[in-house]
């Protein structure tokens, strides 16, 4: 019995030694950062509420395909990754009727712990210009070794689909790659740095349609009153173009019709070179979310920036100069009016990442800043919302001190309030009464602003571009600029 105890102890020690050797061998079989290349591919720029795909490719660099199969064929990989709060995971699919759908998921992860199949890809080294698990230096080293050794990359590819629901520069979260050895005894953690950024810009809903309708002068399709062509005054003949449905018959050039054999209209334009400045309120009145069936749930500022950029594109296409100023308690962005080819890109770049703040916008300071920065007379469209009854007098006084510029106040309304006021069902009686009272208060505040002899436009927040264009055309016709 006494001899058996040492034997058991030696047997246990031998077994422990075997386990340690297996762990060491298993750990040596796990690829290092120099042998792995992790490539993350996402669009650099996406529109707000757009769906995009993130693709992660894991490559193993070996001297021969046999080496890759020997290592990866017996190994599992786990990939863990995260995204900023501005992205939500979605699943794309087709319903029973064959219609595509996008479903928002509570959680979306890569196939953690799943044994990943490898596929051979074209040789020639690692992809260029990408990030590796070893960082920039590791990337260069791996690529250099791959070229020197004529390595063959073997890869697996994983994808996740996201929807961007917040504007701005959003840095991607870190990726952690966890390869496990053939016997599952050893695991390494390789981290891919989060140095890539996705730029989420306004979606510009309806921009192409707005530009097409403005180019064809089909104002009624934008909800605008038709701008009558006038000879002399502030308009002059520009060109002939084909007749499109909606043009006034009086605009047809009958001589050109006879020569060309198809309806032709004479196109006139007001004097070009006028100046427009969009002044965006980035304060607390623009924080409220806007709910509209079939429309993404954005804040008022999201809709204001989207409509403002559509408006700017249309005005630039007509030859006027456009600039912008964004303000909260302080200056947030400024772009001087211009009409060069790159002006629209400058306008979009200046405001795409602006977010509303809980502070009150200092409209007096914003208009004073504009007067100091831009001394030429311009049409200034203030995109905001009407103040509450306790502060509307101060808002009106600030607009009255607008200086040399011609002001238009564009108030973003609340579709939820309008729907509640229109709901006549018995169960909604109390809510409807409250909504009607709130609308009456809002109308009284708008009347206070109109009392300053300032044009006031009550905008549908989800369709704000057309009324802003209408105000611009009205000022052009009135010769105020």
CORJOCOR-V988077 format. One record per pair of residues at least 12 apart in sequence whose C-alpha atoms are under 10 Angstrom apart, sorted by the first residue. I is the first residue (numbers start at 1). J is the second residue. Records with the same first field share a line. If there is no record, write none. Layout:
I->J  J
This chain:
19->185
20->185
22->183  185  186
23->181  183  184  185  186  187
24->181  185  186
25->181  182  183  185  186
26->75  180  181  182  183  184  185  186  187
27->179  180  181  182  183  184  185  186  187  188
28->181  186
29->70  71  72  74  75  179  180  181  182  183  186  187
30->71  72  75  76  178  179  180  181  182  186  187  188
31->60  61  62  71  72  75  179  180  181  187  188  190
32->60  133  134  179  188  189  190
33->60  132  133  134  135  138  139  142  177  188  189  190  191  192
34->60  61  132  133  134  138  139  140  141  142  143  145  146
35->59  60  61  62  132  133  134  138  142  145  146  153
36->58  59  60  61  62  126  132  133  134  138  139  142  153  154  155  177  190
37->57  58  59  60  61  126  127  130  131  132  133  134  135  138  139  142  143  153  154  155  192
38->56  57  58  59  60  126  127  130  131  132  133  134  135  139  155  156  157  175  176  177  190  191  192
39->55  56  57  58  59  126  127  128  129  130  131  132  133  157  192
40->54  55  56  57  58  130  131  132  157  158  159  172  175  192  196
41->53  54  55  56  57  130  131  159  196
42->54  55  56  172  196  197  198
43->55  197  198  199  200
44->169  196  197  198  199  200
45->169  197  198  199  200  201
46->163  164  167  198  199  200  201  202  203
47->163  164  165  166  167  199  200  201  202  203  204  205  352
48->86  163  164  165  166  167  168  199  200  201  202  203  204  205  296  298  302  306  352
49->86  87  88  162  163  164  165  166  167  200  201  202  203  296  297  298
50->87  162  163  164  165  200  201  202  203
51->87  88  89  90  91  92  102  161  162  163  164  165
52->87  89  90  160  161  162  163  164
53->89  90  159  160  161  162  163
54->158  159  160  161  162
55->157  158  159  160  161
56->79  81  110  156  157  158  159  160  175
57->154  155  156  157  158  159
58->77  79  118  132  133  153  154  155  156  157  158  177
59->118  119  120  121  126  127  132  152  153  154  155  156  157
60->72  118  126  151  152  153  154  155  156
61->125  126  142  143  145  146  149  150  151  152  153  154  155
62->145  146  149  150  151  152  153  154
63->145  146  149  150  151  152  153
64->149  150  151  152  153  154
65->120  151  152  153  154
66->152
67->152
68->118  120  152  153  154  155
69->118  119  120  154
70->182
71->181  182
72->115  116  117  118  154  155  179  180  181  182
73->115  116  117  118  182
74->115  180  181  182  183  184
75->114  115  116  117  179  180  181  182  183  184
76->112  113  114  115  116  117  178  179  180  181  182  183  184  187
77->111  112  113  114  115  116  117  156  177  178  179  180  181  187
78->110  111  112  113  114  115  116  176  177  178  179  180  187  189
79->109  110  111  112  113  114  158  175  176  177  178  179  189  190  191
80->109  110  111  112  174  175  176  177  178  191
81->108  109  110  172  173  174  175  176  177  191  192
82->108  109  110  172  173  174  175  176
83->162  170  171  172  173  174  175  194
84->164  166  170  171  172  173
85->164  165  166  170  173
86->162  163  164  165  166  167  168  169  170  171  200
87->161  162  163  164  165  166  170  172
88->104  105  106  107  108  161  162  163  164  165  166
89->102  103  104  105  106  107  108  109  160  161  162  163  164
90->102  103  104  105  106  107  108  160  161  162  163
91->103  104  105  108  160  161  162  163
92->104  161  162
102->161  162  163
104->161  162  163
105->162
108->160  161  162
109->159  160
110->158  159  160
111->158  159
112->177  178
113->178  179  180
115->180
116->155  156  157  158
117->154  155  156  157
118->153  154  155  156  157
119->153  154  155  156  157
120->152  153  154  155  156
121->152  153  154  155  156
122->152  153  154
123->146  147  150  151  152  153  154
124->143  146  147  150  151  152  153
125->142  143  144  145  146  147  148  149  150  151  152  153
126->139  140  142  143  144  145  146  147  151  152  153
127->139  143  153
128->140  143
131->192  193  194  195  196
132->190  191  192  193
133->175  176  177  190  191  192  193
134->190  191  192  193
135->191  192  193  195
136->193
164->198  199  200  201
165->200  296  297  298
166->199  200  201  202  298  299  302  353  355
167->198  199  200  201  202  203  302  351  352  353  354  355
168->197  198  199  200  201  202  351  352  353  354  355
169->196  197  198  199  200  201  352  353
170->196  197  198  199  200  353
171->194  195  196  197  198  199
172->193  194  195  196  197  198
173->192  193  194  195  196  197
174->191  192  193  194  195  196
175->190  191  192  193  194
176->188  189  190  191  192  193
177->189  190  191  192
178->190  191
199->352  353
200->352  353
201->302  305  306  348  349  351  352  353  354
202->302  303  304  305  306  307  309  348  351  352  353
203->302  303  305  306  307  309  352
204->303  305  306  307  308  309  310
205->295  303  306  307  310  462  463
206->306  307  310  463  465
207->306  307  309  310  311  313  314  465
208->310  313  314
209->221  222  310
210->222  310  311  313  314  465  466
211->310  311  313  314  315  317  318
212->314
213->314
214->314  315  317  318  469
215->314  317  318
216->241  242  243  244  245  246  247  267
217->244  246  247  267
218->244  245  246  247  248
219->246  247  466  469  470
220->246  247  466
221->246  466
222->463  465  466  467  469  470
223->466  467  469  470
224->466  467  468  469  470  471  473  474
225->470  473  474
226->246  247  248  470  473
227->269  470  473  474  476  477
228->248  251  268  477
229->248  250  251  266  267  268  269  270
230->268  269  270  477
231->268  269  270
232->268  270
233->270  271  477  479
234->268  269  270  271  272  476  477  478  479
235->267  268  269  270  271  272  476  477
236->267  268  269  270  271
237->266  267  268  269  270
238->266  267  268  269  270
239->265  266  267  268  269
240->252  253  256  264  265  266  267  268
241->253  256  263  264  265  266  267
242->257  260  262  263  264  265  266  267
243->257  262  263  264  265  266
244->263  264  265
247->265
248->265
249->263  264  265
250->265  266
251->264  265  266  267  268
252->264  265  266  267
253->265  266  267
254->266
269->318  319
270->318  319  320  473  476  477  479
271->318  319  320  476  479
272->318  319  320  321  476
273->316  318  319  320  321  322  338  339  481
274->315  319  320  321  322  337  338  339  377  378  379  476  481
275->315  316  319  320  321  322  323  336  337  338  339  376  377  378  379  380  481
276->312  315  316  320  321  322  323  324  336  337  338  377  378  379  380  381  405  406  472  481
277->312  321  322  323  324  325  334  335  336  337  338  370  374  378  379  380  381  382  405  407
278->305  308  309  311  312  322  323  324  325  326  334  335  337  379  380  381  382  383  408
279->308  323  324  325  326  327  333  334  363  366  367  370  380  381  382  383  384  407  409  410
280->301  304  305  308  324  325  326  327  328  332  333  351  361  363  366  381  382  383  384  410
281->301  304  325  326  327  328  329  332  356  357  360  361  362  363  366  382  383  384  385
282->300  301  304  326  327  328  329  330  331  332  354  355  356  357  358  359  360  361  362  383  384
283->301  326  327  328  329  330  355  356  357  358  359  360  361  362  363  384
284->301  328  356  357  358  359  360  361  384  385
285->299  300  301  356  357  358  359  360  361  384  385  386  387  388  412
286->299  300  301  302  303  304  355  356  357  358  360  361  383  384  385  412
287->299  300  301  302  355  356  357  358
288->300  301  356  414
289->301  302  303  414  416
290->302  303  412  413  414  415  416  461  462
291->414  415  416  417  461  462
292->414  415  416  419  461  462
293->415
295->462
296->462
297->462
298->461  462
299->355  356  461
300->356  384  385  412  413  414  461  462
301->354  355  356  383  384  412  461
302->352  353  354  355  356  461  462
303->412  460  461  462  463  464  465
304->383  384  410  411  412  459  461  462  463  464  465
305->348  351  352  354  383  464  465
306->348  352  462  463  464  465
307->383  461  462  463  464  465  466  467  468  469
308->324  347  348  381  383  464  465  468  469
309->324  344  345  347  348  351  352  465
310->344  464  465  466  468  469
311->464  465  466  467  468  469  472
312->324  339  343  344  347  348  465  468  469
313->343  344  345  347
314->465  469
315->339  469  472  473
316->338  339  340  341  343  344
317->339  341
318->339
319->338  339  340
320->337  338  339
321->336  337  338  339  340  343  378
322->335  336  337  338  339  340  343  344  347  378  379  380
323->335  336  337  338  339  343  344  346  347  374  378  380
324->336  337  347  350  351  370  380  381  382
325->337  347  350  351  366  367  369  370  380  382
326->350  351  354  361  366  382  383
327->354  356  360  361  362  363  365  366  367  369
328->356  357  358  359  360  361  362  363  365  366
329->357  358  359  360  361  362  363  365  366
330->361  362  363  365  366  369
331->361  362  365  366  369  370
332->350  351  354  355  366
333->347  349  350  351  354
334->347  350  351  369  370  373
335->347  349  350  351  373
336->370  373  374
337->374  378
360->387
361->384  395
362->394  395  398
363->382  384  394  395  396  397  398  399  402
364->394  395  396  397  398  399  400  401  402
365->398
366->398  402
367->380  382  398  399  401  402  403  405  407
368->398  401  402  403
370->402  403  405
371->402  403  404  405
374->405
375->403  404  405
376->404  405
377->403  404  405  406  480  481
378->404  405  406  407  480  481
379->404  405  406  407  408  471  472  475  476  480  481
380->402  405  406  407  408  409  472
381->406  407  408  409  410  455  456  457  468  471  472
382->399  407  408  409  410  411  456
383->408  409  410  411  412  457  459  464  468
384->409  410  411  412  413  459
385->409  410  411  412  413  414  442  446  458  459  461
386->409  410  411  412  413  442  443  445  446  448  449  456  458
387->411  442  445  446  449
388->441  442  445
389->441  442  444  445  448
390->445
391->445
392->442  444  445  446  448  449
393->445  448  449
395->445  448  449
396->445  446  448  449  450  451  452  454
397->449  452
399->449  452  453  454
400->449  451  452  453  454
401->452
402->454
405->480  481
406->454  455  475  480  481
407->453  454  455  456  475
408->450  453  454  455  456  457  468  471  472  475
409->446  449  450  454  455  456  457  458  459  468  471
410->455  456  457  458  459  460  464  467  468  471
411->446  456  457  458  459  460  461  464
412->457  458  459  460  461  462  463  464
413->439  442  458  459  460  461  462  464
414->439  459  460  461  462
415->460  461  462
416->435
417->431  432  434  435  436  438  439
418->432  435  436  438  439  460
419->432  435
420->432  433  434  435  436
421->433  434  435  436  437  438  439
422->435  436
423->435
443->458
446->458
455->471  475
456->471
457->470  471
